[in-house]
């Protein structure tokens, strides 16, 4: 037995000397943990977990590493990150939306400034690299920039009510809702998901109205400014949709407006653009923005990959981030998982034909959320207060004032 071990040792030494590959045990491989969000449809052919495990397999082989993929549902997203960062099983590379980042950068020092890991040539290839510069550092690598909020309409219902195009302003929206209500009392003129459990839906049911009325979330110093005449006008407009019967009485129990739209009895719905592509059985069209009292502005997502300070192999993690955001991987993600515009210059848009000109013609109308202290708690409180308004428990003014008082006394 001793002689056999000696021969094995000599063989291995000889193989290394000769430059031959020697199998490496799984325990000797570099390990990374990759957290990403849920994008794939629950009824689709591709799952998020399956997609990422498949596309990351070549990276694992090439770099002799193991990547643990963890897909996080939107509900409880921030809580999982807070727990994960404090544990040894947290992410090395993760997916974060911008409003989460303030605490991780300014208070926890948990994120890595990525700039040194990217060459000038690599930076130049990214369409939105500069959007990842937050609070004085390149703490984020934009991976989903797009998916703007749009007004999607069932054109058969609108046409039957005498409306020949999707409303492009607040006034046109009111007129179309009234026409649908008068023509077909059983149809929903408009759907908004004020029954959602997550404030994330405000990106397509609140912020477009808020900004188009001239509202601002913060001033240049980061002070909260939502309790303003402009914000009040937008909030009261949304409540008026319920008062006039354009939204169903059950609006605060609807947590997926897109699913309701599928029933073929809903005229219009505010949605992220990627959701519209699922309506293959509906004759739909859309309006990119709604002109409000001050502007025509809508929400666009800007979510990013981040690297955590706890990552032991930051060079490998940066390499993983580049691979995930490459045209090779993103083109598959956009085709198989979620229709989104390219994030690099070397990827060609191959998504929904109707959206071909959406980003080139309306990019100046898009806005993202600001980064400031306590923004997730602020958004959550505002969302819950507006839900209370929609249930008749608060006025629009009370919703804005109480949210501001909470923020100034508890967060600021």
KACOR-V499975 format. One record per residue. N is the residue number from 0. PHI is phi as a letter, one per 40 degrees, with the letter a starting at -180 (999 if undefined). PSI is psi in whole degrees, -180 to 180 (NA if undefined). Layout:
BEGIN
N PHI PSI
N PHI PSI
END
This chain:
BEGIN
0 999 -41
1 c -40
2 c -38
3 c -41
4 c -38
5 c -42
6 c -41
7 c -42
8 c -41
9 c -40
10 c -44
11 c -42
12 c -40
13 c -38
14 c -41
15 c -41
16 c -37
17 c -1
18 g 15
19 c 149
20 c 137
21 b 129
22 d 139
23 b 133
24 c 157
25 d -32
26 c -20
27 c -7
28 c 148
29 c 145
30 b 138
31 b 148
32 b 128
33 b 117
34 b 132
35 b 164
36 c 168
37 c 124
38 b -34
39 c 144
40 c 141
41 c -23
42 b 7
43 c 174
44 c -20
45 b 135
46 b 154
47 c -47
48 d -48
49 c -41
50 c -51
51 c -36
52 c -37
53 c -48
54 c -22
55 c -12
56 d -46
57 c -36
58 c -42
59 c -43
60 c -45
61 c -34
62 b 10
63 f 54
64 b 169
65 b 132
66 b 122
67 c 118
68 c 130
69 b 120
70 c 126
71 b 124
72 c 155
73 c -36
74 c 124
75 g 16
76 c -51
77 c -36
78 c -39
79 c -39
80 c -44
81 c -40
82 c -42
83 c -40
84 c -29
85 c 1
86 b 160
87 c -11
88 b 15
89 c 177
90 c 150
91 c -44
92 b 132
93 b 166
94 b 122
95 b 142
96 c 153
97 d -40
98 c -11
99 c -20
100 c -23
101 d -54
102 c -39
103 c -29
104 c -57
105 c -28
106 b -35
107 b -15
108 f 44
109 c -16
110 b 150
111 c 137
112 c 116
113 c -12
114 d -39
115 c -16
116 c -2
117 b 134
118 c 164
119 c -37
120 c -42
121 c -43
122 d -41
123 c -30
124 c -21
125 c 132
126 c -28
127 b 27
128 d -43
129 c -23
130 c -16
131 c -2
132 c 105
133 b 132
134 f 39
135 g 7
136 a 160
137 c 74
138 c -2
139 a 149
140 b 102
141 d 130
142 b -30
143 b 104
144 b 106
145 i -143
146 f 49
147 c 156
148 c 130
149 b 161
150 c 114
151 b 137
152 b 143
153 c 105
154 c -25
155 c -41
156 c -43
157 c -45
158 c -40
159 c -26
160 c 6
161 g 13
162 b 123
163 b -2
164 a 160
165 c 133
166 d 140
167 b 10
168 a 167
169 c -43
170 c -42
171 c -35
172 c -45
173 c -43
174 c -41
175 c -41
176 c -44
177 c -40
178 c -42
179 c -44
180 d -42
181 c -33
182 c -38
183 a 91
184 d -19
185 c -11
186 c 148
187 c 120
188 c -38
189 a 147
190 b 135
191 b 143
192 c 70
193 c 6
194 b 8
195 c 156
196 c -3
197 b 136
198 c -7
199 d -28
200 c -12
201 c -21
202 c -26
203 b 1
204 b -5
205 b -55
206 d -37
207 d -39
208 c -43
209 d -51
210 c -38
211 c -19
212 c -6
213 g 8
214 c 151
215 b 138
216 c -44
217 b 164
218 c -173
219 c -22
220 c 2
221 g 10
222 c 141
223 c 133
224 b 30
225 c -20
226 c 77
227 b 163
228 d -36
229 c -44
230 c -39
231 c -41
232 c -43
233 c -43
234 c -41
235 c -34
236 c -44
237 c -43
238 c -33
239 c -29
240 c -35
241 c -44
242 d -37
243 c -5
244 g 15
245 c -26
246 b 146
247 c 153
248 d -25
249 c 18
250 d -31
251 c 3
252 b 1
253 c 116
254 b 4
255 a 86
256 d -35
257 c -35
258 c -37
259 c -38
260 c -28
261 c -20
262 c -9
263 g 5
264 b 18
265 b 128
266 c -46
267 a 154
268 a 143
269 c 126
270 a 157
271 c 145
272 d -36
273 c -26
274 c -25
275 c -24
276 c -12
277 c -11
278 c 64
279 c -20
280 c 6
281 b 137
282 c 89
283 b 154
284 a 179
285 a 162
286 b 128
287 c -38
288 a 159
289 b 123
290 c 122
291 b -166
292 c -30
293 b -28
294 a 178
295 b 95
296 b 141
297 b 167
298 c 140
299 b 140
300 c 144
301 b 88
302 b 152
303 b 163
304 c 141
305 b 155
306 b 138
307 c 145
308 d -27
309 c -10
310 c 129
311 c -28
312 b 85
313 c -31
314 c -45
315 c -38
316 c -41
317 c -38
318 c -39
319 c -43
320 c -40
321 c -39
322 c -46
323 c -38
324 c 8
325 c 158
326 d -34
327 d -46
328 c -44
329 c -34
330 c -36
331 c -42
332 c -45
333 c -29
334 c -42
335 c -27
336 b -55
337 a 122
338 c 112
339 b 160
340 c 160
341 c 153
342 b -5
343 b 158
344 c -23
345 c 11
346 b 139
347 c 136
348 c 125
349 b 21
350 c -153
351 d 125
352 d -37
353 c -20
354 c 9
355 d -42
356 c 3
357 d -46
358 c -33
359 c -34
360 c -21
361 b 12
362 d -31
363 c -12
364 c -3
365 c 144
366 b 151
367 b 167
368 c 145
369 c 160
370 b 120
371 a 166
372 c 132
373 g 19
374 c -41
375 d -43
376 c -37
377 c -49
378 c -40
379 c -43
380 c -45
381 c -44
382 c -46
383 c -36
384 c -36
385 c -35
386 d -43
387 c -37
388 c -43
389 c -21
390 c -1
391 g 10
392 c -21
393 b 153
394 c 168
395 d -43
396 c -42
397 c -38
398 c -44
399 c -43
400 c -46
401 c -35
402 c -44
403 c -43
404 c -42
405 c -46
406 c -47
407 c -31
408 c -28
409 b -24
410 b -52
411 c NA
END
